[in-house]
């Protein structure tokens, strides 16, 4: 492809995607490259990515960001999991809690013992054995690597934060590291006649920007990856039928919950994300089943606190660019595709894309084999996340609307069909290579939405009913004793803000 040594990187678009990209590239590559970021204050950001998953902690650490500084600057709160309400059937609840459930056994996951106990007549809730779940429900949080007096893993957490404030925080960080920001809007993209690569960008100020490698963080419009390079889009709306969202902030309410709420409604679902200074609310829905005014009404009637702005309409099509890296353009963030924020994966996909780019960085010119491998890994990662999100829709047991009945009947990817069939027949679930979600995550959603296995692992038969009862009682005591010693979520946040 291109033999040009890559020393000049141009990031098109700011927001979370642009500044995360610039931050990691400058952290890892340092003065080996020049990084320029183009953004305009006139162009707003989507701003729905306010909930994250645990890997973000490692990413911030890699950038050298102090956690307390981050929490204060972004008005962040703690996230211990996602509570799914009305997804199984109306008034049902379960949680995809981060971290472990129960106690690990060699060759046999804990849920097999729990399933076996149910067959023996022992009554317990699967989430009674999740420290994250109990802490979330009791509004508590503190750093706890292991449960007290044991080697059982303790609290695993992520964040809720203000995406706009995070972008501002990263911008200050990046500019202190030498990243150059240019205010402007790209009006023209010039392609090289021979290679088809992006050669220059002309801004509304008529300034011409040259680059060797361009990072497209321009959002859903895909200014470079699609409008300039016509890369193509793979549509997944036949599996994920929601195509619209409305987002609206409200005043913060207390106590501040340390978890995200995902509340199913007649044609989609609603999110509630508590921050220190406000609550992020939104509704995701299918326009074939619900008109905009009806969606707005549902949203407005089901929020806590007072509205701070009118609902903002966001139209989208779930899917991905056929190539995340094409020519000398790498699409990161919404320009690379869209998965609804059901499992808070948007920011994670930004981070993994930049990490992947660093690993495949074309120092001495862009090579097709490297581009192909980058695209293969990107496709594999997002398809596995796609399957996990489809799982929620497919397993719903609602019978109150055409939307949910259609989701029950829809054909699903073969990869997901196989995973569900294996779990139903044997209780087994295995984490695939590059799969973001752990076995425990899959177990929680499948059990939470009523996919109960027909069989269990034979090793779970090693414990009698009495032994299982003793084990479960001991685990509950250990977990509850550990949670009792935690401060409340609000006490934790207050301690951070006062430092």
TIPAVEX-320561 format. One line per field, with one value per residue (C-alpha): chain; x negated, y, z negated; residue number from 0; residue in three letters. Coordinates in Angstrom, 2 decimals, always signed. Layout:
% TIPAVEX-320561
unit (A,...)
px (X,...)
py (Y,...)
pz (Z,...)
pos (NUM,...)
code (ala,...)
% end
This chain:
% TIPAVEX-320561
unit (A,A,A,A,A,A,A,A,A,A,A,A,A,A,A,A,A,A,A,A,A,A,A,A,A,A,A,A,A,A,A,A,A,A,A,A,A,A,A,A,A,A,A,A,A,A,A,A,A,A,A,A,A,A,A,A,A,A,A,A,A,A,A,A,A,A,A,A,A,A,A,A,A,A,A,A,A,A,A,A,A,A,A,A,A,A,A,A,A,A,A,A,A,A,A,A,A,A,A,A,A,A,A,A,A,A,A,A,A,A,A,A,A,A,A,A,A,A,A,A,A,A,A,A,A,A,A,A,A,A,A,A,A,A,A,A,A,A,A,A,A,A,A,A,A,A,A,A,A,A,A,A,A,A,A,A,A,A,A,A,A,A,A,A,A,A,A,A,A,A,A,A,A,A,A,A,A,A,A,A,A,A,A,A,A,A,A,A,A,A,A,A,A,A,A,A,A,A,A,A,A,A,A,A,A,A,A,A,A,A,A,A,A,A,A,A,A,A,A,A,A,A,A,A,A,A,A,A,A,A,A,A,A,A,A,A,A,A,A,A,A,A,A,A,A,A,A,A,A,A,A,A,A,A,A,A,A,A,A,A,A,A,A,A,A,A,A,A,A,A,A,A,A,A,A,A,A,A,A,A,A,A,A,A,A,A,A,A,A,A,A,A,A,A,A,A,A,A,A,A,A,A,A,A,A,A,A,A,A,A,A,A,A,A,A,A,A,A,A,A,A,A,A,A,A,A,A,A,A,A,A,A,A,A,A,A,A,A,A,A,A,A,A,A,A,A,A,A,A,A,A,A,A,A,A,A,A,A,A,A,A,A,A,A,A,A,A,A,A,A,A,A,A,A,A,A,A,A,A,A,A,A,A,A,A,A,A,A,A,A,A,A,A,A,A,A,A,A,A,A,A,A,A,A,A,A,A,A,A,A,A,A,A,A,A,A,A,A,A,A,A,A,A,A,A,A,A,A,A,A,A,A,A,A,A,A,A,A,A,A,A,A,A,A,A,A,A,A,A,A,A,A,A,A,A,A,A,A,A,A,A,A,A,A,A,A,A,A,A,A,A,A,A,A,A,A,A,A,A,A,A,A,A,A,A,A,A,A,A,A,A,A,A,A,A,A,A,A,A)
px (+0.00,-1.67,-5.44,-5.30,-6.64,-3.77,-4.85,-1.90,+1.46,+4.61,+7.62,+10.86,+13.38,+13.05,+15.48,+14.74,+13.52,+11.16,+9.53,+9.23,+7.47,+5.12,+4.41,+3.27,+1.38,-0.63,-1.18,-2.58,-4.22,-5.41,-7.58,-7.79,-4.68,-2.99,+0.69,+3.17,+6.83,+9.48,+12.77,+15.37,+17.25,+20.17,+20.63,+22.20,+21.48,+23.96,+23.12,+24.94,+21.77,+21.90,+21.77,+18.70,+17.42,+14.47,+11.68,+11.87,+10.02,+7.00,+7.20,+7.16,+4.28,+2.37,+2.77,+1.40,+4.69,+5.21,+8.57,+9.56,+8.79,+10.88,+13.84,+13.91,+13.36,+16.05,+18.64,+18.35,+20.10,+19.46,+21.12,+21.36,+23.56,+26.72,+30.15,+32.49,+36.13,+39.14,+36.90,+37.99,+41.60,+43.27,+42.12,+39.20,+35.68,+32.22,+28.73,+25.73,+23.39,+19.67,+17.26,+17.82,+20.77,+20.20,+16.97,+14.86,+14.46,+11.91,+13.40,+16.95,+18.50,+20.47,+23.78,+23.85,+23.90,+26.61,+28.71,+28.27,+29.36,+32.60,+33.30,+32.70,+35.28,+32.94,+34.28,+31.88,+31.40,+28.41,+27.46,+27.37,+23.81,+22.69,+20.94,+21.45,+25.19,+25.63,+23.49,+25.46,+28.82,+27.66,+26.14,+22.60,+19.13,+15.51,+12.29,+12.32,+9.89,+11.02,+13.79,+12.70,+10.59,+10.77,+9.17,+12.57,+12.49,+14.22,+15.72,+15.32,+16.43,+16.67,+17.91,+20.77,+19.43,+20.18,+18.81,+18.46,+16.44,+14.31,+13.50,+12.55,+10.41,+8.60,+8.16,+6.25,+4.21,+3.42,+2.51,+0.10,-1.54,-1.96,+1.19,+2.18,+5.88,+7.27,+10.71,+12.50,+14.91,+13.67,+15.18,+13.24,+11.38,+8.77,+7.83,+4.60,+5.37,+3.06,+3.64,+7.09,+5.71,+6.83,+4.21,+5.37,+8.29,+9.45,+11.12,+13.77,+10.94,+9.33,+6.41,+5.12,+4.13,+1.84,+1.46,+0.02,+2.69,+6.18,+8.34,+12.02,+13.85,+16.52,+19.43,+22.17,+21.68,+18.29,+16.81,+13.67,+14.39,+17.74,+18.33,+14.82,+13.85,+17.29,+16.29,+19.80,+21.95,+23.19,+26.74,+27.75,+31.21,+32.86,+31.32,+31.38,+34.55,+34.29,+33.30,+33.90,+33.06,+33.92,+31.57,+32.51,+30.71,+32.57,+31.57,+29.76,+31.76,+30.57,+29.39,+27.20,+27.45,+24.15,+25.61,+27.23,+30.92,+32.18,+35.98,+37.82,+40.97,+43.43,+41.02,+37.52,+35.95,+35.01,+31.74,+31.06,+27.43,+26.80,+23.98,+22.94,+24.53,+27.37,+28.97,+28.61,+31.87,+32.77,+35.14,+34.15,+36.95,+38.07,+39.70,+41.72,+43.46,+43.45,+43.65,+41.41,+44.11,+45.15,+41.50,+41.04,+44.13,+42.85,+39.48,+40.89,+43.27,+40.58,+37.72,+36.61,+35.85,+36.64,+35.85,+32.80,+33.30,+35.65,+35.17,+32.62,+33.57,+30.85,+31.46,+29.20,+28.80,+27.14,+24.24,+20.61,+18.41,+17.31,+13.74,+12.77,+9.39,+9.54,+6.70,+5.04,+8.16,+9.04,+12.60,+12.91,+16.08,+19.47,+17.85,+16.96,+20.52,+23.21,+24.33,+27.04,+25.73,+27.51,+24.30,+22.27,+19.77,+19.38,+16.46,+14.84,+14.87,+13.15,+10.43,+9.85,+9.72,+6.95,+5.08,+5.38,+4.08,+1.05,+0.34,+0.64,-0.85,-2.29,-5.58,-7.26,-4.23,-0.76,-0.88,+2.21,+1.57,+1.54,+4.72,+6.46,+5.53,+6.71,+10.05,+10.41,+9.91,+12.26,+14.99,+14.58,+14.77,+17.87,+19.75,+19.32,+20.65,+23.51,+24.48,+24.54,+26.88,+29.16,+29.40,+31.36,+33.97,+34.27,+34.80,+37.53,+40.73,+43.03,+46.28,+47.63,+46.55,+45.69,+42.16,+41.30,+43.09,+41.12,+37.88,+38.78,+39.44,+36.50,+33.71,+30.40,+26.74,+25.58,+22.83,+25.42,+27.75,+24.97,+24.09,+27.73,+28.26,+25.17,+26.26,+29.82,+28.75,+25.81,+25.52,+22.12,+20.95,+17.44,+15.77,+14.58,+11.29,+11.68,+15.07,+15.47,+18.06,+17.09,+18.85,+20.42,+21.88,+23.51,+24.77,+26.43,+28.33,+29.43,+30.54,+31.99,+34.16,+35.35,+33.06,+32.66,+30.42,+31.81,+28.65,+25.69,+22.03,+21.58,+18.97,+21.74,+23.18,+20.19,+21.87,+24.94,+27.95,+26.67,+23.19,+24.59,+26.79,+23.76,+21.66,+24.35,+25.00,+21.30,+20.94,+23.91,+22.47,+19.02,+20.45,+22.91,+20.27,+17.98,+20.73,+21.70,+18.23,+18.39,+19.19,+22.24,+21.75,+22.40,+19.91,+17.29,+18.01,+17.96,+14.57,+13.18,+14.52,+13.07,+9.55)
py (+0.00,+3.19,+3.19,+6.62,+6.58,+7.55,+10.50,+12.88,+11.77,+13.83,+13.14,+14.46,+15.15,+15.66,+14.40,+11.24,+9.26,+11.94,+12.80,+9.17,+8.41,+11.35,+10.60,+7.00,+7.65,+10.46,+8.47,+5.43,+6.97,+10.21,+12.38,+9.71,+11.26,+14.62,+14.56,+17.19,+17.12,+19.05,+19.82,+22.54,+23.90,+24.39,+20.63,+18.93,+15.43,+12.56,+12.19,+8.95,+7.12,+8.01,+4.47,+2.27,-1.20,-2.24,-2.24,+1.55,+1.62,-0.05,+2.33,+5.42,+3.92,+3.37,+7.06,+7.93,+9.50,+9.80,+8.24,+10.90,+13.67,+11.86,+11.33,+15.00,+16.42,+14.32,+14.35,+10.57,+7.98,+4.29,+1.58,-1.95,-3.37,-2.89,-3.68,-4.94,-4.25,-5.67,-7.52,-11.00,-9.98,-6.87,-6.18,-8.62,-7.57,-9.03,-7.58,-8.03,-7.43,-6.99,-9.40,-12.95,-14.86,-17.36,-19.30,-20.69,-24.46,-26.31,-27.31,-26.40,-22.94,-21.98,-21.67,-25.47,-25.95,-23.32,-24.95,-28.32,-26.87,-25.70,-29.25,-30.43,-27.97,-25.34,-21.83,-18.98,-16.14,-16.51,-12.88,-13.54,-14.71,-11.56,-8.98,-6.38,-7.00,-6.77,-3.62,-2.06,-2.82,-1.41,+1.70,+0.96,+1.11,+0.90,-0.58,-4.28,-6.52,-9.67,-10.60,-10.26,-13.19,-15.05,-15.17,-14.75,-11.72,-8.65,-5.57,-5.01,-1.62,+0.86,+4.44,+6.66,+10.02,+13.11,+12.36,+16.07,+16.70,+13.62,+14.96,+18.32,+16.55,+14.54,+17.61,+19.38,+16.22,+15.88,+19.51,+19.34,+16.41,+18.32,+17.45,+20.38,+21.25,+23.19,+24.77,+24.23,+22.30,+20.11,+21.39,+19.38,+16.08,+15.61,+12.08,+10.98,+10.14,+7.13,+5.47,+6.72,+7.71,+10.86,+13.47,+16.78,+18.33,+21.88,+23.63,+26.35,+28.79,+27.60,+26.14,+22.96,+20.07,+17.29,+13.90,+10.41,+8.65,+9.98,+8.94,+9.46,+10.43,+12.42,+10.44,+8.64,+10.67,+9.04,+12.04,+10.25,+6.52,+6.72,+10.08,+10.25,+6.56,+4.89,+1.98,+0.55,-0.42,-3.77,-3.33,-5.31,-3.81,-7.18,-8.39,-5.12,-3.34,-0.18,+2.75,+5.84,+7.28,+10.37,+11.64,+14.06,+15.15,+15.65,+16.94,+14.48,+12.57,+10.97,+8.51,+8.22,+4.62,+2.83,+1.04,+1.71,+1.01,-0.43,-0.44,-2.18,-0.55,-1.47,-0.97,-0.75,+0.38,+3.37,+4.13,+5.95,+6.84,+8.70,+11.26,+13.56,+16.67,+15.22,+12.03,+10.93,+9.60,+8.24,+6.03,+3.61,+2.45,+1.11,+3.77,+1.01,+0.31,+3.68,+7.23,+10.01,+11.80,+8.60,+7.82,+11.32,+10.88,+7.56,+9.12,+12.23,+10.21,+7.83,+9.98,+10.95,+14.59,+17.71,+18.01,+20.16,+20.21,+19.07,+15.47,+15.24,+12.92,+10.61,+8.49,+5.50,+2.23,-0.61,-2.19,-1.62,-0.27,-3.10,-2.01,-0.08,+0.65,+1.53,+3.10,+5.54,+6.14,+4.40,+4.91,+5.09,+5.62,+6.11,+6.53,+2.81,+1.67,+1.77,-0.62,+0.69,+1.46,-1.48,-2.93,+0.31,-0.81,+2.37,+3.88,+0.48,-0.02,+3.34,+2.30,-1.15,+0.34,+2.74,-0.02,-2.19,+0.66,+1.05,-2.68,-2.50,+0.95,+1.42,+3.08,+2.38,+2.59,+1.05,-2.66,-4.50,-7.58,-5.41,-3.59,-6.91,-8.27,-5.08,-5.35,-9.05,-8.44,-5.45,-7.47,-10.39,-8.17,-6.21,-9.29,-10.95,-7.84,-7.74,-11.31,-10.49,-7.55,-9.60,-12.18,-9.73,-9.17,-12.80,-14.11,-11.67,-13.33,-10.34,-10.81,-7.26,-5.83,-6.76,-5.47,-8.01,-10.88,-10.17,-10.20,-13.63,-15.04,-13.46,-15.54,-14.91,-15.34,-18.94,-18.07,-16.95,-19.84,-22.32,-20.59,-20.56,-24.20,-25.33,-23.51,-24.82,-28.44,-28.56,-25.35,-24.76,-21.48,-20.72,-17.40,-17.17,-15.58,-11.80,-12.01,-8.97,-10.63,-13.30,-16.61,-15.07,-12.21,-14.69,-16.79,-13.81,-12.67,-16.17,-17.15,-13.68,-13.92,-17.44,-19.69,-22.45,-25.41,-28.94,-30.44,-29.49,-30.43,-33.82,-32.37,-30.36,-33.68,-34.11,-31.99,-33.23,-31.07,-30.46,-29.58,-27.16,-25.54,-25.06,-23.70,-21.23,-20.08,-19.47,-17.57,-15.36,-14.53,-13.71,-11.54,-9.67,-9.11,-7.61,-5.37,-4.22,-2.71,-0.66,+3.06,+4.25,+5.26,+8.90,+8.77,+7.45,+10.27,+12.89,+11.65,+11.93,+15.45,+16.65,+15.45)
pz (+0.00,-1.23,-1.79,-3.43,-6.96,-9.25,-11.35,-10.96,-12.44,-11.97,-14.20,-12.68,-15.43,-19.14,-21.74,-23.65,-20.62,-19.33,-22.63,-23.78,-20.47,-20.78,-24.44,-23.96,-20.72,-22.25,-25.46,-23.63,-20.57,-22.16,-19.94,-17.22,-15.69,-15.39,-16.36,-15.23,-16.25,-14.34,-16.03,-16.09,-19.06,-16.65,-16.26,-19.26,-20.49,-20.90,-24.58,-25.39,-26.42,-30.08,-31.49,-31.22,-32.04,-34.27,-31.61,-31.57,-34.89,-33.29,-30.33,-32.54,-34.49,-31.25,-30.45,-33.89,-35.01,-38.75,-39.63,-42.16,-39.66,-37.07,-39.41,-40.40,-36.91,-35.23,-38.08,-38.03,-40.15,-40.64,-38.56,-39.99,-37.24,-35.18,-36.57,-33.86,-34.64,-32.73,-30.24,-31.24,-31.75,-33.25,-36.84,-36.58,-37.65,-37.47,-37.40,-35.17,-38.09,-37.50,-39.12,-40.28,-41.62,-44.43,-44.77,-41.97,-41.72,-39.57,-36.21,-37.26,-37.55,-40.64,-38.81,-38.30,-42.08,-42.40,-39.67,-41.34,-44.67,-43.07,-41.93,-45.51,-46.84,-48.28,-47.72,-47.02,-44.57,-42.23,-43.00,-46.75,-46.02,-44.19,-46.36,-43.62,-43.56,-47.33,-47.53,-44.65,-46.23,-49.57,-47.98,-49.12,-47.63,-48.71,-47.38,-48.23,-46.29,-48.15,-50.57,-54.16,-55.36,-52.05,-48.63,-46.95,-44.61,-46.00,-44.34,-40.61,-39.38,-36.54,-36.25,-35.22,-34.05,-32.00,-28.53,-27.70,-30.85,-30.14,-26.66,-28.20,-30.83,-28.14,-25.95,-28.73,-29.28,-25.56,-24.96,-27.89,-26.07,-22.80,-20.84,-18.62,-18.47,-15.51,-15.68,-12.39,-10.21,-7.35,-4.11,-1.54,-1.49,+1.26,+2.32,+3.96,+7.61,+7.64,+4.25,+3.28,-0.13,-1.88,-1.09,-2.55,-4.40,-3.75,-6.67,-6.67,-7.40,-4.13,-6.08,-4.42,-6.69,-5.48,-7.12,-6.69,-8.75,-9.49,-12.45,-11.66,-14.87,-13.06,-14.48,-12.59,-9.39,-8.86,-7.09,-5.91,-6.16,-4.36,-2.70,-1.23,-0.89,-0.43,-2.65,-3.04,-6.02,-7.30,-8.60,-11.73,-12.21,-11.46,-14.75,-16.68,-15.54,-17.66,-15.43,-17.51,-20.89,-22.88,-25.56,-28.34,-31.53,-34.81,-38.21,-40.42,-43.01,-46.22,-47.18,-44.08,-42.90,-42.17,-39.14,-35.77,-35.22,-31.91,-31.93,-29.10,-27.69,-24.96,-22.04,-23.48,-26.74,-28.87,-30.64,-33.89,-34.62,-37.90,-37.98,-40.80,-39.26,-37.20,-35.95,-32.35,-30.93,-27.56,-25.66,-22.88,-20.60,-17.24,-15.05,-13.34,-16.63,-18.41,-17.05,-18.36,-20.34,-22.11,-22.90,-24.31,-26.46,-27.89,-28.63,-30.29,-32.46,-33.70,-34.95,-38.42,-39.07,-37.05,-33.34,-32.55,-28.76,-26.05,-24.84,-22.04,-19.16,-17.82,-14.71,-14.13,-12.29,-14.17,-12.34,-11.44,-8.68,-6.42,-7.10,-10.20,-8.58,-4.89,-2.89,-5.30,-7.41,-10.68,-11.93,-15.72,-17.71,-16.05,-12.64,-12.78,-13.52,-16.16,-18.86,-21.16,-24.67,-26.34,-27.81,-27.91,-25.27,-23.17,-25.07,-25.49,-21.70,-21.28,-23.69,-22.18,-18.68,-19.70,-21.53,-18.41,-16.26,-18.51,-18.22,-14.42,-14.02,-10.50,-11.44,-8.10,-5.86,-5.69,-4.82,-3.61,-5.75,-8.86,-7.81,-7.14,-10.56,-12.26,-10.45,-11.26,-14.95,-14.91,-13.20,-15.58,-18.66,-17.66,-16.45,-19.83,-21.57,-19.05,-19.96,-23.67,-23.06,-20.79,-23.59,-25.76,-23.06,-21.98,-25.52,-26.52,-27.71,-27.26,-25.39,-25.57,-22.21,-18.62,-19.18,-21.88,-20.15,-16.97,-18.96,-20.37,-16.88,-15.03,-13.58,-15.31,-14.31,-14.32,-16.80,-19.34,-18.56,-19.37,-22.65,-23.79,-22.77,-24.67,-27.81,-27.61,-27.16,-29.59,-31.60,-30.01,-28.53,-27.34,-26.70,-23.11,-22.15,-21.97,-23.73,-25.97,-28.18,-30.68,-31.30,-34.41,-32.36,-29.95,-32.86,-34.53,-31.45,-30.43,-33.94,-34.59,-31.50,-32.10,-30.05,-32.64,-31.69,-31.41,-32.91,-35.10,-35.28,-37.00,-39.37,-41.05,-42.29,-44.60,-47.27,-49.11,-49.85,-53.38,-52.16,-49.59,-52.24,-54.52,-51.66,-50.61,-54.19,-54.74,-51.47,-52.29,-55.71,-54.29,-51.50,-53.72,-56.42,-53.79,-52.41,-55.91,-56.36,-53.16,-53.24,-51.37,-47.76,-48.65,-51.54,-49.12,-46.65,-49.39,-50.61,-47.08,-46.55,-49.87,-49.07)
pos (0,1,2,3,4,5,6,7,8,9,10,11,12,13,14,15,16,17,18,19,20,21,22,23,24,25,26,27,28,29,30,31,32,33,34,35,36,37,38,39,40,41,42,43,44,45,46,47,48,49,50,51,52,53,54,55,56,57,58,59,60,61,62,63,64,65,66,67,68,69,70,71,72,73,74,75,76,77,78,79,80,81,82,83,84,85,86,87,88,89,90,91,92,93,94,95,96,97,98,99,100,101,102,103,104,105,106,107,108,109,110,111,112,113,114,115,116,117,118,119,120,121,122,123,124,125,126,127,128,129,130,131,132,133,134,135,136,137,138,139,140,141,142,143,144,145,146,147,148,149,150,151,152,153,154,155,156,157,158,159,160,161,162,163,164,165,166,167,168,169,170,171,172,173,174,175,176,177,178,179,180,181,182,183,184,185,186,187,188,189,190,191,192,193,194,195,196,197,198,199,200,201,202,203,204,205,206,207,208,209,210,211,212,213,214,215,216,217,218,219,220,221,222,223,224,225,226,227,228,229,230,231,232,233,234,235,236,237,238,239,240,241,242,243,244,245,246,247,248,249,250,251,252,253,254,255,256,257,258,259,260,261,262,263,264,265,266,267,268,269,270,271,272,273,274,275,276,277,278,279,280,281,282,283,284,285,286,287,288,289,290,291,292,293,294,295,296,297,298,299,300,301,302,303,304,305,306,307,308,309,310,311,312,313,314,315,316,317,318,319,320,321,322,323,324,325,326,327,328,329,330,331,332,333,334,335,336,337,338,339,340,341,342,343,344,345,346,347,348,349,350,351,352,353,354,355,356,357,358,359,360,361,362,363,364,365,366,367,368,369,370,371,372,373,374,375,376,377,378,379,380,381,382,383,384,385,386,387,388,389,390,391,392,393,394,395,396,397,398,399,400,401,402,403,404,405,406,407,408,409,410,411,412,413,414,415,416,417,418,419,420,421,422,423,424,425,426,427,428,429,430,431,432,433,434,435,436,437,438,439,440,441,442,443,444,445,446,447,448,449,450,451,452,453,454,455,456,457,458,459,460,461,462,463,464,465,466,467,468,469,470,471,472,473,474,475,476,477,478,479,480,481,482,483,484,485,486,487,488,489,490,491,492,493,494,495,496,497,498)
code (unk,unk,unk,unk,unk,unk,unk,unk,unk,unk,unk,unk,unk,unk,unk,unk,unk,unk,unk,unk,unk,unk,unk,unk,unk,unk,unk,unk,unk,unk,unk,unk,unk,unk,unk,unk,unk,unk,unk,unk,unk,unk,unk,unk,unk,unk,unk,unk,unk,unk,unk,unk,unk,unk,unk,unk,unk,unk,unk,unk,unk,unk,unk,unk,unk,unk,unk,unk,unk,unk,unk,unk,unk,unk,unk,unk,unk,unk,unk,unk,unk,unk,unk,unk,unk,unk,unk,unk,unk,unk,unk,unk,unk,unk,unk,unk,unk,unk,unk,unk,unk,unk,unk,unk,unk,unk,unk,unk,unk,unk,unk,unk,unk,unk,unk,unk,unk,unk,unk,unk,unk,unk,unk,unk,unk,unk,unk,unk,unk,unk,unk,unk,unk,unk,unk,unk,unk,unk,unk,unk,unk,unk,unk,unk,unk,unk,unk,unk,unk,unk,unk,unk,unk,unk,unk,unk,unk,unk,unk,unk,unk,unk,unk,unk,unk,unk,unk,unk,unk,unk,unk,unk,unk,unk,unk,unk,unk,unk,unk,unk,unk,unk,unk,unk,unk,unk,unk,unk,unk,unk,unk,unk,unk,unk,unk,unk,unk,unk,unk,unk,unk,unk,unk,unk,unk,unk,unk,unk,unk,unk,unk,unk,unk,unk,unk,unk,unk,unk,unk,unk,unk,unk,unk,unk,unk,unk,unk,unk,unk,unk,unk,unk,unk,unk,unk,unk,unk,unk,unk,unk,unk,unk,unk,unk,unk,unk,unk,unk,unk,unk,unk,unk,unk,unk,unk,unk,unk,unk,unk,unk,unk,unk,unk,unk,unk,unk,unk,unk,unk,unk,unk,unk,unk,unk,unk,unk,unk,unk,unk,unk,unk,unk,unk,unk,unk,unk,unk,unk,unk,unk,unk,unk,unk,unk,unk,unk,unk,unk,unk,unk,unk,unk,unk,unk,unk,unk,unk,unk,unk,unk,unk,unk,unk,unk,unk,unk,unk,unk,unk,unk,unk,unk,unk,unk,unk,unk,unk,unk,unk,unk,unk,unk,unk,unk,unk,unk,unk,unk,unk,unk,unk,unk,unk,unk,unk,unk,unk,unk,unk,unk,unk,unk,unk,unk,unk,unk,unk,unk,unk,unk,unk,unk,unk,unk,unk,unk,unk,unk,unk,unk,unk,unk,unk,unk,unk,unk,unk,unk,unk,unk,unk,unk,unk,unk,unk,unk,unk,unk,unk,unk,unk,unk,unk,unk,unk,unk,unk,unk,unk,unk,unk,unk,unk,unk,unk,unk,unk,unk,unk,unk,unk,unk,unk,unk,unk,unk,unk,unk,unk,unk,unk,unk,unk,unk,unk,unk,unk,unk,unk,unk,unk,unk,unk,unk,unk,unk,unk,unk,unk,unk,unk,unk,unk,unk,unk,unk,unk,unk,unk,unk,unk,unk,unk,unk,unk,unk,unk,unk,unk,unk,unk,unk,unk,unk,unk,unk,unk,unk,unk,unk,unk,unk,unk,unk,unk,unk,unk,unk,unk,unk,unk,unk,unk,unk,unk,unk,unk,unk,unk,unk,unk,unk,unk,unk,unk,unk,unk,unk,unk)
% end
